[in-house]
Amino acid sequence: DFDFSGALGVGYKFDNGFFLSARYTHGFSSIFKEDTIFEDVDARNSVWQFGLGFSF
């Protein structure tokens, strides 16, 4: 199976090495196949991601 999607994100790195990030991914294609009982359902993937880290 294949899911076509797009993502947008932002990040910020602090002077002390820590960083923050956030990203949103939105699916443009339905995740159900046409030959299933869910063929009339228009369901798409949608994901929020948040990150906190440290760069050495």
HTML snippet that shows the backbone in 3Dmol.js (N, CA, C, O; Angstrom):
<script src="https://3Dmol.org/build/3Dmol-min.js"></script>
<div id="view" style="width:600px;height:400px;position:relative"></div>
<script>
const pdb = `
ATOM      1  N   ASP A   1       0.831  -1.187   0.000  1.00  0.00           N
ATOM      2  CA  ASP A   1       0.000   0.000   0.000  1.00  0.00           C
ATOM      3  C   ASP A   1       0.871   1.243   0.000  1.00  0.00           C
ATOM      4  O   ASP A   1       2.038   1.199   0.389  1.00  0.00           O
ATOM      5  N   PHE A   2       0.295   2.345  -0.437  1.00  0.00           N
ATOM      6  CA  PHE A   2       1.038   3.587  -0.588  1.00  0.00           C
ATOM      7  C   PHE A   2       0.197   4.731  -0.054  1.00  0.00           C
ATOM      8  O   PHE A   2      -1.005   4.793  -0.314  1.00  0.00           O
ATOM      9  N   ASP A   3       0.816   5.634   0.688  1.00  0.00           N
ATOM     10  CA  ASP A   3       0.137   6.816   1.213  1.00  0.00           C
ATOM     11  C   ASP A   3       0.906   8.042   0.769  1.00  0.00           C
ATOM     12  O   ASP A   3       2.083   8.189   1.099  1.00  0.00           O
ATOM     13  N   PHE A   4       0.264   8.916   0.030  1.00  0.00           N
ATOM     14  CA  PHE A   4       0.863  10.169  -0.413  1.00  0.00           C
ATOM     15  C   PHE A   4       0.557  11.221   0.636  1.00  0.00           C
ATOM     16  O   PHE A   4      -0.604  11.407   1.002  1.00  0.00           O
ATOM     17  N   SER A   5       1.591  11.923   1.132  1.00  0.00           N
ATOM     18  CA  SER A   5       1.383  12.901   2.194  1.00  0.00           C
ATOM     19  C   SER A   5       2.351  14.061   2.050  1.00  0.00           C
ATOM     20  O   SER A   5       3.309  14.006   1.279  1.00  0.00           O
ATOM     21  N   GLY A   6       2.078  15.107   2.809  1.00  0.00           N
ATOM     22  CA  GLY A   6       2.947  16.277   2.850  1.00  0.00           C
ATOM     23  C   GLY A   6       3.237  16.634   4.296  1.00  0.00           C
ATOM     24  O   GLY A   6       2.424  16.370   5.182  1.00  0.00           O
ATOM     25  N   ALA A   7       4.389  17.230   4.535  1.00  0.00           N
ATOM     26  CA  ALA A   7       4.789  17.558   5.905  1.00  0.00           C
ATOM     27  C   ALA A   7       5.320  18.981   5.976  1.00  0.00           C
ATOM     28  O   ALA A   7       5.959  19.472   5.045  1.00  0.00           O
ATOM     29  N   LEU A   8       5.043  19.628   7.096  1.00  0.00           N
ATOM     30  CA  LEU A   8       5.581  20.950   7.417  1.00  0.00           C
ATOM     31  C   LEU A   8       6.132  20.882   8.833  1.00  0.00           C
ATOM     32  O   LEU A   8       5.548  20.241   9.706  1.00  0.00           O
ATOM     33  N   GLY A   9       7.250  21.541   9.051  1.00  0.00           N
ATOM     34  CA  GLY A   9       7.826  21.501  10.386  1.00  0.00           C
ATOM     35  C   GLY A   9       8.686  22.710  10.683  1.00  0.00           C
ATOM     36  O   GLY A   9       9.113  23.438   9.787  1.00  0.00           O
ATOM     37  N   VAL A  10       8.928  22.901  11.968  1.00  0.00           N
ATOM     38  CA  VAL A  10       9.796  23.978  12.439  1.00  0.00           C
ATOM     39  C   VAL A  10      10.721  23.411  13.513  1.00  0.00           C
ATOM     40  O   VAL A  10      10.408  22.417  14.168  1.00  0.00           O
ATOM     41  N   GLY A  11      11.843  24.055  13.671  1.00  0.00           N
ATOM     42  CA  GLY A  11      12.783  23.657  14.705  1.00  0.00           C
ATOM     43  C   GLY A  11      13.570  24.856  15.187  1.00  0.00           C
ATOM     44  O   GLY A  11      13.735  25.844  14.472  1.00  0.00           O
ATOM     45  N   TYR A  12      14.053  24.751  16.414  1.00  0.00           N
ATOM     46  CA  TYR A  12      14.866  25.823  16.973  1.00  0.00           C
ATOM     47  C   TYR A  12      15.984  25.198  17.794  1.00  0.00           C
ATOM     48  O   TYR A  12      15.745  24.309  18.611  1.00  0.00           O
ATOM     49  N   LYS A  13      17.211  25.674  17.569  1.00  0.00           N
ATOM     50  CA  LYS A  13      18.361  25.184  18.324  1.00  0.00           C
ATOM     51  C   LYS A  13      18.861  26.305  19.235  1.00  0.00           C
ATOM     52  O   LYS A  13      19.158  27.408  18.777  1.00  0.00           O
ATOM     53  N   PHE A  14      18.950  26.007  20.521  1.00  0.00           N
ATOM     54  CA  PHE A  14      19.429  26.969  21.508  1.00  0.00           C
ATOM     55  C   PHE A  14      20.956  26.965  21.536  1.00  0.00           C
ATOM     56  O   PHE A  14      21.585  26.009  21.084  1.00  0.00           O
ATOM     57  N   ASP A  15      21.547  28.028  22.064  1.00  0.00           N
ATOM     58  CA  ASP A  15      23.003  28.154  22.131  1.00  0.00           C
ATOM     59  C   ASP A  15      23.651  27.095  23.029  1.00  0.00           C
ATOM     60  O   ASP A  15      24.821  26.761  22.840  1.00  0.00           O
ATOM     61  N   ASN A  16      22.905  26.566  23.999  1.00  0.00           N
ATOM     62  CA  ASN A  16      23.471  25.571  24.918  1.00  0.00           C
ATOM     63  C   ASN A  16      23.406  24.141  24.369  1.00  0.00           C
ATOM     64  O   ASN A  16      23.790  23.206  25.072  1.00  0.00           O
ATOM     65  N   GLY A  17      22.931  23.945  23.133  1.00  0.00           N
ATOM     66  CA  GLY A  17      22.899  22.625  22.513  1.00  0.00           C
ATOM     67  C   GLY A  17      21.533  21.964  22.473  1.00  0.00           C
ATOM     68  O   GLY A  17      21.336  21.012  21.717  1.00  0.00           O
ATOM     69  N   PHE A  18      20.594  22.440  23.260  1.00  0.00           N
ATOM     70  CA  PHE A  18      19.249  21.868  23.231  1.00  0.00           C
ATOM     71  C   PHE A  18      18.503  22.333  21.985  1.00  0.00           C
ATOM     72  O   PHE A  18      18.766  23.411  21.452  1.00  0.00           O
ATOM     73  N   PHE A  19      17.578  21.507  21.536  1.00  0.00           N
ATOM     74  CA  PHE A  19      16.746  21.916  20.404  1.00  0.00           C
ATOM     75  C   PHE A  19      15.315  21.421  20.589  1.00  0.00           C
ATOM     76  O   PHE A  19      15.069  20.422  21.264  1.00  0.00           O
ATOM     77  N   LEU A  20      14.383  22.138  19.977  1.00  0.00           N
ATOM     78  CA  LEU A  20      12.967  21.796  19.953  1.00  0.00           C
ATOM     79  C   LEU A  20      12.540  21.667  18.503  1.00  0.00           C
ATOM     80  O   LEU A  20      13.058  22.367  17.632  1.00  0.00           O
ATOM     81  N   SER A  21      11.598  20.775  18.244  1.00  0.00           N
ATOM     82  CA  SER A  21      11.081  20.650  16.884  1.00  0.00           C
ATOM     83  C   SER A  21       9.618  20.228  16.928  1.00  0.00           C
ATOM     84  O   SER A  21       9.167  19.593  17.881  1.00  0.00           O
ATOM     85  N   ALA A  22       8.892  20.591  15.883  1.00  0.00           N
ATOM     86  CA  ALA A  22       7.493  20.197  15.728  1.00  0.00           C
ATOM     87  C   ALA A  22       7.236  20.007  14.244  1.00  0.00           C
ATOM     88  O   ALA A  22       7.744  20.756  13.409  1.00  0.00           O
ATOM     89  N   ARG A  23       6.442  18.994  13.929  1.00  0.00           N
ATOM     90  CA  ARG A  23       6.134  18.718  12.525  1.00  0.00           C
ATOM     91  C   ARG A  23       4.724  18.153  12.416  1.00  0.00           C
ATOM     92  O   ARG A  23       4.280  17.387  13.271  1.00  0.00           O
ATOM     93  N   TYR A  24       4.028  18.543  11.353  1.00  0.00           N
ATOM     94  CA  TYR A  24       2.699  18.017  11.054  1.00  0.00           C
ATOM     95  C   TYR A  24       2.749  17.337   9.694  1.00  0.00           C
ATOM     96  O   TYR A  24       3.270  17.900   8.732  1.00  0.00           O
ATOM     97  N   THR A  25       2.209  16.133   9.616  1.00  0.00           N
ATOM     98  CA  THR A  25       2.136  15.383   8.364  1.00  0.00           C
ATOM     99  C   THR A  25       0.672  15.085   8.069  1.00  0.00           C
ATOM    100  O   THR A  25      -0.052  14.572   8.923  1.00  0.00           O
ATOM    101  N   HIS A  26       0.244  15.412   6.845  1.00  0.00           N
ATOM    102  CA  HIS A  26      -1.148  15.203   6.435  1.00  0.00           C
ATOM    103  C   HIS A  26      -1.189  14.287   5.224  1.00  0.00           C
ATOM    104  O   HIS A  26      -0.535  14.556   4.216  1.00  0.00           O
ATOM    105  N   GLY A  27      -1.950  13.213   5.318  1.00  0.00           N
ATOM    106  CA  GLY A  27      -2.102  12.279   4.206  1.00  0.00           C
ATOM    107  C   GLY A  27      -3.106  12.795   3.192  1.00  0.00           C
ATOM    108  O   GLY A  27      -4.167  13.298   3.561  1.00  0.00           O
ATOM    109  N   PHE A  28      -2.774  12.671   1.915  1.00  0.00           N
ATOM    110  CA  PHE A  28      -3.660  13.126   0.849  1.00  0.00           C
ATOM    111  C   PHE A  28      -4.441  11.986   0.209  1.00  0.00           C
ATOM    112  O   PHE A  28      -5.381  12.238  -0.544  1.00  0.00           O
ATOM    113  N   SER A  29      -4.078  10.750   0.486  1.00  0.00           N
ATOM    114  CA  SER A  29      -4.770   9.612  -0.120  1.00  0.00           C
ATOM    115  C   SER A  29      -5.479   8.802   0.965  1.00  0.00           C
ATOM    116  O   SER A  29      -5.029   8.753   2.110  1.00  0.00           O
ATOM    117  N   SER A  30      -6.585   8.173   0.595  1.00  0.00           N
ATOM    118  CA  SER A  30      -7.350   7.353   1.527  1.00  0.00           C
ATOM    119  C   SER A  30      -6.531   6.125   1.921  1.00  0.00           C
ATOM    120  O   SER A  30      -5.831   5.549   1.089  1.00  0.00           O
ATOM    121  N   ILE A  31      -6.620   5.730   3.188  1.00  0.00           N
ATOM    122  CA  ILE A  31      -5.830   4.594   3.666  1.00  0.00           C
ATOM    123  C   ILE A  31      -6.550   3.265   3.476  1.00  0.00           C
ATOM    124  O   ILE A  31      -5.963   2.213   3.727  1.00  0.00           O
ATOM    125  N   PHE A  32      -7.804   3.286   3.041  1.00  0.00           N
ATOM    126  CA  PHE A  32      -8.554   2.055   2.790  1.00  0.00           C
ATOM    127  C   PHE A  32      -8.556   1.730   1.313  1.00  0.00           C
ATOM    128  O   PHE A  32      -8.683   2.616   0.468  1.00  0.00           O
ATOM    129  N   LYS A  33      -8.416   0.459   1.010  1.00  0.00           N
ATOM    130  CA  LYS A  33      -8.485   0.010  -0.374  1.00  0.00           C
ATOM    131  C   LYS A  33      -9.930   0.079  -0.863  1.00  0.00           C
ATOM    132  O   LYS A  33     -10.868   0.059  -0.067  1.00  0.00           O
ATOM    133  N   GLU A  34     -10.092   0.161  -2.172  1.00  0.00           N
ATOM    134  CA  GLU A  34     -11.434   0.266  -2.746  1.00  0.00           C
ATOM    135  C   GLU A  34     -12.220  -1.033  -2.666  1.00  0.00           C
ATOM    136  O   GLU A  34     -13.447  -1.002  -2.759  1.00  0.00           O
ATOM    137  N   ASP A  35     -11.564  -2.165  -2.498  1.00  0.00           N
ATOM    138  CA  ASP A  35     -12.269  -3.449  -2.493  1.00  0.00           C
ATOM    139  C   ASP A  35     -12.530  -3.985  -1.080  1.00  0.00           C
ATOM    140  O   ASP A  35     -12.598  -5.198  -0.884  1.00  0.00           O
ATOM    141  N   THR A  36     -12.677  -3.088  -0.095  1.00  0.00           N
ATOM    142  CA  THR A  36     -12.979  -3.500   1.270  1.00  0.00           C
ATOM    143  C   THR A  36     -14.346  -2.971   1.666  1.00  0.00           C
ATOM    144  O   THR A  36     -14.969  -2.217   0.919  1.00  0.00           O
ATOM    145  N   ILE A  37     -14.811  -3.371   2.849  1.00  0.00           N
ATOM    146  CA  ILE A  37     -16.103  -2.873   3.327  1.00  0.00           C
ATOM    147  C   ILE A  37     -16.036  -1.392   3.697  1.00  0.00           C
ATOM    148  O   ILE A  37     -17.072  -0.761   3.910  1.00  0.00           O
ATOM    149  N   PHE A  38     -14.820  -0.829   3.775  1.00  0.00           N
ATOM    150  CA  PHE A  38     -14.640   0.578   4.126  1.00  0.00           C
ATOM    151  C   PHE A  38     -14.427   1.463   2.901  1.00  0.00           C
ATOM    152  O   PHE A  38     -13.960   2.592   3.043  1.00  0.00           O
ATOM    153  N   GLU A  39     -14.755   0.985   1.713  1.00  0.00           N
ATOM    154  CA  GLU A  39     -14.437   1.729   0.496  1.00  0.00           C
ATOM    155  C   GLU A  39     -15.129   3.092   0.426  1.00  0.00           C
ATOM    156  O   GLU A  39     -14.655   3.975  -0.289  1.00  0.00           O
ATOM    157  N   ASP A  40     -16.237   3.286   1.150  1.00  0.00           N
ATOM    158  CA  ASP A  40     -16.929   4.579   1.146  1.00  0.00           C
ATOM    159  C   ASP A  40     -16.396   5.527   2.220  1.00  0.00           C
ATOM    160  O   ASP A  40     -16.828   6.677   2.298  1.00  0.00           O
ATOM    161  N   VAL A  41     -15.470   5.057   3.039  1.00  0.00           N
ATOM    162  CA  VAL A  41     -14.893   5.875   4.107  1.00  0.00           C
ATOM    163  C   VAL A  41     -13.661   6.592   3.566  1.00  0.00           C
ATOM    164  O   VAL A  41     -12.771   5.966   2.992  1.00  0.00           O
ATOM    165  N   ASP A  42     -13.617   7.904   3.753  1.00  0.00           N
ATOM    166  CA  ASP A  42     -12.476   8.698   3.293  1.00  0.00           C
ATOM    167  C   ASP A  42     -11.561   8.980   4.490  1.00  0.00           C
ATOM    168  O   ASP A  42     -11.568  10.085   5.031  1.00  0.00           O
ATOM    169  N   ALA A  43     -10.784   7.991   4.895  1.00  0.00           N
ATOM    170  CA  ALA A  43      -9.892   8.114   6.048  1.00  0.00           C
ATOM    171  C   ALA A  43      -8.476   8.403   5.568  1.00  0.00           C
ATOM    172  O   ALA A  43      -7.989   7.774   4.629  1.00  0.00           O
ATOM    173  N   ARG A  44      -7.823   9.356   6.218  1.00  0.00           N
ATOM    174  CA  ARG A  44      -6.463   9.747   5.847  1.00  0.00           C
ATOM    175  C   ARG A  44      -5.600   9.819   7.103  1.00  0.00           C
ATOM    176  O   ARG A  44      -6.100  10.080   8.197  1.00  0.00           O
ATOM    177  N   ASN A  45      -4.310   9.587   6.937  1.00  0.00           N
ATOM    178  CA  ASN A  45      -3.375   9.702   8.050  1.00  0.00           C
ATOM    179  C   ASN A  45      -3.148  11.169   8.390  1.00  0.00           C
ATOM    180  O   ASN A  45      -3.112  12.027   7.508  1.00  0.00           O
ATOM    181  N   SER A  46      -2.996  11.442   9.676  1.00  0.00           N
ATOM    182  CA  SER A  46      -2.701  12.777  10.170  1.00  0.00           C
ATOM    183  C   SER A  46      -1.829  12.609  11.415  1.00  0.00           C
ATOM    184  O   SER A  46      -2.226  11.932  12.363  1.00  0.00           O
ATOM    185  N   VAL A  47      -0.636  13.225  11.416  1.00  0.00           N
ATOM    186  CA  VAL A  47       0.330  12.983  12.489  1.00  0.00           C
ATOM    187  C   VAL A  47       0.950  14.297  12.957  1.00  0.00           C
ATOM    188  O   VAL A  47       1.384  15.112  12.143  1.00  0.00           O
ATOM    189  N   TRP A  48       0.989  14.494  14.268  1.00  0.00           N
ATOM    190  CA  TRP A  48       1.752  15.572  14.889  1.00  0.00           C
ATOM    191  C   TRP A  48       2.963  14.934  15.557  1.00  0.00           C
ATOM    192  O   TRP A  48       2.836  13.914  16.234  1.00  0.00           O
ATOM    193  N   GLN A  49       4.146  15.536  15.366  1.00  0.00           N
ATOM    194  CA  GLN A  49       5.366  15.046  16.013  1.00  0.00           C
ATOM    195  C   GLN A  49       6.034  16.209  16.740  1.00  0.00           C
ATOM    196  O   GLN A  49       6.132  17.315  16.209  1.00  0.00           O
ATOM    197  N   PHE A  50       6.491  15.943  17.965  1.00  0.00           N
ATOM    198  CA  PHE A  50       7.205  16.942  18.755  1.00  0.00           C
ATOM    199  C   PHE A  50       8.520  16.329  19.210  1.00  0.00           C
ATOM    200  O   PHE A  50       8.585  15.145  19.540  1.00  0.00           O
ATOM    201  N   GLY A  51       9.558  17.139  19.224  1.00  0.00           N
ATOM    202  CA  GLY A  51      10.857  16.630  19.622  1.00  0.00           C
ATOM    203  C   GLY A  51      11.591  17.584  20.545  1.00  0.00           C
ATOM    204  O   GLY A  51      11.449  18.803  20.452  1.00  0.00           O
ATOM    205  N   LEU A  52      12.369  17.008  21.427  1.00  0.00           N
ATOM    206  CA  LEU A  52      13.248  17.742  22.333  1.00  0.00           C
ATOM    207  C   LEU A  52      14.539  16.950  22.364  1.00  0.00           C
ATOM    208  O   LEU A  52      14.518  15.735  22.563  1.00  0.00           O
ATOM    209  N   GLY A  53      15.659  17.620  22.170  1.00  0.00           N
ATOM    210  CA  GLY A  53      16.915  16.890  22.133  1.00  0.00           C
ATOM    211  C   GLY A  53      18.099  17.752  22.510  1.00  0.00           C
ATOM    212  O   GLY A  53      17.969  18.930  22.845  1.00  0.00           O
ATOM    213  N   PHE A  54      19.257  17.121  22.443  1.00  0.00           N
ATOM    214  CA  PHE A  54      20.506  17.806  22.764  1.00  0.00           C
ATOM    215  C   PHE A  54      21.551  17.406  21.735  1.00  0.00           C
ATOM    216  O   PHE A  54      21.735  16.222  21.453  1.00  0.00           O
ATOM    217  N   SER A  55      22.232  18.394  21.180  1.00  0.00           N
ATOM    218  CA  SER A  55      23.318  18.152  20.223  1.00  0.00           C
ATOM    219  C   SER A  55      24.656  18.257  20.948  1.00  0.00           C
ATOM    220  O   SER A  55      24.908  19.222  21.669  1.00  0.00           O
ATOM    221  N   PHE A  56      25.503  17.260  20.750  1.00  0.00           N
ATOM    222  CA  PHE A  56      26.828  17.275  21.377  1.00  0.00           C
ATOM    223  C   PHE A  56      27.815  18.045  20.538  1.00  0.00           C
ATOM    224  O   PHE A  56      28.983  18.162  20.911  1.00  0.00           O
TER     225      PHE A  56
END
`;
const viewer = $3Dmol.createViewer("view");
viewer.addModel(pdb, "pdb");
viewer.setStyle({}, {cartoon: {color: "spectrum"}});
viewer.zoomTo();
viewer.render();
</script>
